[in-house]
Amino acid sequence: MLTDRQRALVRETWALVAPIAPTAASLFYTRLFELDPSLRRLFAHADMDEQGKKLMQTLAVAVASLDRLDALVPAVEALGRRHVGYGVRDEHYGTVGAALLWTLEQGLGDTLTAEGLEAWAATYGLLAGVMQRASAQAKAA
């Protein structure tokens, strides 16, 4: 579970990311593919500008919903189930998390404190866990 402070830090830092969303998305996917070049195949037919917009929109909704996680969970579970069909495996979640945190560090520089980074790591861990559980259930069905 996230603390009030973690939710506040994520919201505050997201407010700084939103104006640079296209740059942040580009940084994210560049880093993702550096960390695991095999992931490029999952995006072989994707318009990466559009994919970046979807990523930023998804993050915006998640950040806006941090105080209402019960309402957010069904959408995150659905996202996890859809990702099974895209070929996403459990080990990819760690790579995505690393790319996300790196992107935040690059995009926000010194304005992202260690506490803020920890808040994002906790937030990502929580949401990725929901996605992974839904993914596992979808695979078992």
Secondary structure as UniProt FT lines:
FT   HELIX           4..17
FT   HELIX           18..20
FT   HELIX           21..35
FT   HELIX           37..43
FT   TURN            44..45
FT   HELIX           48..64
FT   HELIX           66..68
FT   HELIX           69..86
FT   HELIX           90..108
FT   HELIX           109..111
FT   HELIX           114..140
//
